[in-house]
C-alpha cells in the first residue's frame, strides 16, 4: 500500500549530541535507544565518539521519559567517575613513591661527589627500590580499589536498567 504525499504525517524531531569514550559508545547508544533516541550520525575523534541522536517529539509522557533519561545519564556519569577513580589514588601513590626514589638518587649522586661511599650505597639502593616499587604498588592498589568499587558500579548499572525499562514502557 502506498501513501500519497499529502497523506503522510509530518514528524517533528528533537536532536541532541553527546560525546562519549570510544569503549562506552555501545552502552550509551543502547541506553539512549531505550529513551526513544535514534542514531542519526556518528563522528569519531581520537578516543571519543560524538553521537548525533534524534527522537520524535510526539512521544507519550515526554516529561516522565525526560526525567527517567536524566536519571540514567546521571548513573552513566557516575559509572565514568567510579571507573576513573579506580586508578586515581593508585597513580598518585605510585608517582609519589617514584618521586621519593628520584630524591634518593639525587642524594646518592651528591654523596658520591662528596666521597661518602657508604651513604651513596644506602641512598642508591633505596632509590632503586623506590623506582621499582611503584609498579607493584599501583597494581595492588588498583586491584583493591576495583574490588571495592565493583558493587557501586553494579548498582549504577541496575539504575540504568530499571530506568530504561520504565522509559521503554512509556514509549510503546
C-alpha positions, -999 to 999 in steps of 0.1 A, spaced: 0 0 0 14 34 -9 7 66 8 2 97 -12 25 126 -4 -4 146 11 -15 117 34 18 115 52 21 127 88 47 154 95 72 142 120 90 167 142 122 156 158 143 168 187 180 165 184 209 160 208 246 154 205 267 135 231 304 128 233 314 95 248 345 75 253 350 50 224 348 20 247 315 32 262 298 40 229 277 8 227 264 13 263 254 49 256 237 40 223 217 12 239 207 34 269 196 63 247 177 39 223 156 29 254 145 65 257 134 67 221 166 82 205 177 71 171 213 73 159 214 100 133 252 103 129 285 92 144 317 112 144 348 95 158 375 118 172 405 101 188 395 83 220 360 98 219 330 95 196 303 121 191 269 106 187 242 126 169 207 114 180 171 123 172 138 115 187 102 120 177 88 150 197 54 134 200 63 106 224 38 100 251 46 111 287 75 131 274 82 148 308 84 114 326 107 99 299 129 130 301 132 127 339 140 90 336 166 98 310 182 124 333 184 97 360 200 72 336 225 99 323 235 107 359 241 70 365 262 68 333 283 98 346 287 82 380 300 50 364 325 71 345 337 88 376 339 55 395 359 39 367 384 68 367 387 67 405 400 31 403 433 43 392 435 79 406 447 70 441 470 42 428 486 66 404 491 93 430 508 69 453 530 54 426 541 89 414 549 100 449 570 69 456 588 73 423 595 109 432 609 99 465 631 74 446 644 103 425 652 122 457 672 92 470 691 90 437 699 128 439 712 123 474 732 93 462 748 114 435 757 142 459 771 118 484 792 101 457 806 136 448 814 142 484 832 108 487 807 93 511 806 58 496 786 40 524 759 68 522 760 66 484 753 28 485 725 33 510 708 61 491 713 44 457 698 11 469 668 28 483 664 50 452 664 19 431 639 2 454 616 33 453 617 32 415 607 -4 412 581 -4 440 555 19 422 547 -8 396 537 -32 423 520 -6 445 499 7 416 488 -28 406 479 -38 441 461 -5 450 442 -5 416 430 -41 421 419 -34 457 400 -2 446 384 -20 417 371 -47 441 358 -20 465 340 -1 437 325 -31 418 293 -32 439 288 6 434 293 3 397 269 -26 395 243 -6 414 246 22 389 241 -3 360 210 -15 379 197 21 380 202 24 342 185 -9 335 154 0 357 150 35 343 155 22 307 128 -5 312 104 21 327 110 45 299 106 18 272 72 11 287 62 47 282 73 47 246 51 17 234 
